[in-house]
């Protein structure tokens, strides 16, 4: 290094892929994300987005729904066949059915246009908070002969078969087990798993509880591990008795 040369600070931001067919929208997002230290990768179509995920390995994808040829929902479906990267859907639609469709296809969150820089930043930070692994004293927790939970690997072991959990599923299961035997209210789960800004998004909890039940329950329609307390929240059955 030459004398007097400035030492460049290490980048603390993330690699974020922005997928939208509107250059003005990409420019708006790029400006705000770069101000926060993120590296922005652009894609203007669904196919270009899939290629960028394969070759540039972003940490997160902001994916517009309304695109010609290959829309955001179909792009997400194809992406989930080979990658588990976090995805936030961007759309001009605000209907509940569109939100649920994106989440059921594997999206991690959903932002309705128009949105401001603070909302976008808040949602992105919340995603990366959920990727952090909560600490636990016990690596493998044996619920019963059928179900074990491996907290180090973020996996459940059902009948000796390992099943990997997505980060949000893991955090939800972690907080339910941490409060074993107690009913955890919807708003508390939203705050602990998703963040305070999600306090009014109760459908997130319902959907991810269903995801967990499909993975760990012998009969998801008649669960014995994750119990619904109607109008209140959810309780993980006390296996210690």
N, C-alpha and C positions, 0 to 999 in steps of 0.2 A: 504494500500500500504506500502511495506517495505521501511524503510529509505534509501534514495539514489537511489531508483528504478526510472528508466527513465519513463517519461510520454509519452505514445504512442500518436502520433498525430492522429487526426481524419482523416479518409480516405476521401479524396475529389474526388477520382475517381469514375467511374461508374462500374456497373456489366455488362460485355460485353460477350455475348455468341458467340463463334467462331465455325462455322460449316464447316468442310472440311474433306475429306477422306484421305488427305495427312498429315501424322504426321509432316513432315518437315515444311510445310506451317503453321500449327497450332503453332509449336514451334517458328517460326520466328515472327508471330503475337503476341504470348504470351509475348515473351521477350520485344518487343517494347511497348506493352500496359502496362505491369507491371512497366516498367521504368517510365511511366507517372502516376503511381498510381492507375491504373484500376485493378479491380478484373476480371480475365479471367475464363470463364466456357467453357469447351470443349464438342463438340458433333461431332461424326464421321459419322453420317448418318442423313437423313432427319427425320426419325421417332424419333431418339434420340433427335434431335433438338426440335421437337414439344413437347416432354415430358419435356425437360429442360425449355422451355418457360412456361409451365404450373406449374412446381414445384419450379423453382429457380428464376422466375420473373426477368430476366435481364432487364437492361435499354435500351439495343441495341443489335441487332443481325448482325453479319457479316456472310453472307450465300453464300457458294460456289454454282455455278450453276452446274458444271459437276461432279455429284456424281452418283454412281450406284444405281439401284433399284428406289429410289425416288429422282429425280433431284431437283435442287434448285427452279426452277419455280413451280413445283408441291408442294414442301414443303411450298413455300410462299403462294400459293393459299390456302392450308389447314390452314396455320397459320392465315391468314387474316379472317378466319371464326370465330375465337374466341379471337384474340388479335390485338391491334392497335399499338404494339411496333414498334419503328423505325427499318428499315432493310436496310442494305447496301449489294448489291449483289457483289460477287467476281467471276470473270470469266476470262478465257484466251481468250475469244472472244471479238472483239472490234467493231463488226458491229452495225450500228445504229438500225437495227431491233431487235437485242437482248436487247439493252438498252431500247427501247420503250416497248418491251414485259415485261421486269421486272418492269418498272414503271407503266404500265397499270395493272399489277397484284397487285400493292400496295407497291412496293419497294420505299424507300425514296431517294436512291442514288445507284450508280453503279461505281465500280472500276475495271479496266482491269488489269489483271496480265500480266507481272510482275509489281509490284508497290513498291515504296520505303517507308520507315517509315514516312517521312515528309508528303507525299501525304496521307497516311492512317490517320495520326494524324489530318491533316487539314480537311479531310472529316468528321471525327468523331466530331471534334469541331464544324464544320458547322451544323451538325445535331442537336447538343444540343443547339446551338444558336437559331435555328428555333423553338425549343421547348419552349423557353422563350416567355412569353406573352407580346407583346407590350402594353404600357400603353395608355390609352385614357381617356379623361375627361368625356365622356358620356357612361354610361353602356349599355343602349339599344338605338340603333339608328333606327328611323322609316323612312325607305326609302320611302315607300308609303303604301297604305292600304294592299297590298299583302305581302310585304317584310319588315321584321325587322331584325336587326343584334344585337345579344347579345354578347358584347365584353367580359364580365366577364366569360361567359360559353363557349366561342368559338363556338357559335351556330348561325345558321340563323333560322328565323321563317318565314315559307312560308305558307300562308293561315292558320295561327295559329298552324301549326305543326312544332315542333322543329327538326332541322336537325343538327347533330353535324359535325363540320369540323375537318379534320385532321390538325395537326399543320402547315404544309406547306400551305395548302389551306387557313387557317386562316390568316397567315402572308401576303399572296398574296392579299387577299381581303382587309385586313387592309390597305396596302400601296396603293391600288387602291382607296379606299374610302377616305383615307387621302388626296389624290390629286384629289378629285372629280372635274370633269369638265375639267381636264388637261390630255393630253396624256403622259403616262409614257413610256419612251423608253424601249425596251427589255433589254438592258445592265444595265439600272438602276434597273429594277425589279430583274434581276439576282443578282446584287450586294446587294440589300436591303433584298431580301428574302432568297437567297441561300448563298451568300457570294462572295467576290471578285474573288476567285479561280474558280468560275463557269461562268465567263464572256463570254465564248465561247459556252455555252451549251444552245442555244436558244430553243431547243426542250423541255426543262423543262418547260419554260413559256407557250408554246403552249399547252402542255399536261395538266398542272394544270389549265389553263384558261378553258379548256374543262371540267375538273372535276367540277369547280365552276359553270359553265353554266348549267351543268346537274343537279346541286342541287338547283340553285336559279332562273333560267330563266323559264318562262312559255313555251317558244319555244326556246330551245337551238340553233336551226339552224337559228333563227332570233332573236338574243339577243337584249334586250332593256336596260339592266343594264351595261354589260361589252362589250364595243364597240371596234372592231378591227380597228386600224388605220394602214392600210397596209404599210409594209416596215418600220414602225416606232415603234409601240408598242400598248398599250391598254389604254382605257379611261373609267372610270366609269361615266355613264351619270349623269349630274347635276340634282339631285332631288330637289334642293333648289329653283328652278325657279318657 
